[in-house]
Amino acid sequence: EPDAKGVLVCADNSLAGLREAGGQARKAGQWTLAEQIFQRAVAQFPDQPAIRLDLAVVMIDQQQFAQAKVQLDNYRRRFGESEPFWLTRGYWHDKQGDFFNSLTAYDNALRINPRSQEAWRQKIITVNVLGMPDKALVLAREHPGVLHKEDELRLRMDSAAYAVRAAMVQDDNRVLRQERVHSAISLCDETLHYIEQQFPDKQIAKQ
């Protein structure tokens, strides 16, 4: 916290202490304070790559996209590419609504670490945001446990809604339309069952 002269003071000036303090400030929504802490950490520990991404993330939180890009570019020149770099780059694209490029970033993170749960989570969410909930649902089933409960709820609801819209499309092929209707009913039933098990109080979701 600031001292009487407005100078930032941290009880623990180690790298771990500064990262913890900055992370807590960010979690509390005190982005300016978090940025100050991470700026100090970068100055004190210029050879530590993780703190530079911490600083970039809190700049993205504040929509300081140009400044964040400078940090990301500096990181890439000095430390090369890494899974955390591409995750942060994906977040940079996400916050600007540039989801096709964020999808590429998460694919690059998975290229480096194919088992990255966070990269799979972000990729599945992005595929859903891009209007492909059916594909996102397949990916979620191939990688169980990577989504948070709220993520999975949104994905299941979007997939059911997508199936219902597809079932309502008029088609001369009666058999194909019946298949779409049965698929939509099945997905709706599965989603209702999931809501009743995981979110029994979410009446709006059930409706």
Secondary structure, 3 states (H helix, E strand, C coil): CECCCCCECCCCCCHHHHHHHHHHHHHCCCHHHHHHHHHHHHHHCCCCHHHHHHHHHHHHHCCCHHHHHHHHHHHHHHHCCCHHHHHHHHHHHHCCCCHHHHHHHHHHHHHHCCCCHHHHHHHHHHHHHCCCHHHHHHHHHHCCCCCCHHHHHHHHHHHHHHHHHHHHCCCCCHHHHHHHHHHHHHHHHHHHHHHHHHCCCCHHHHC
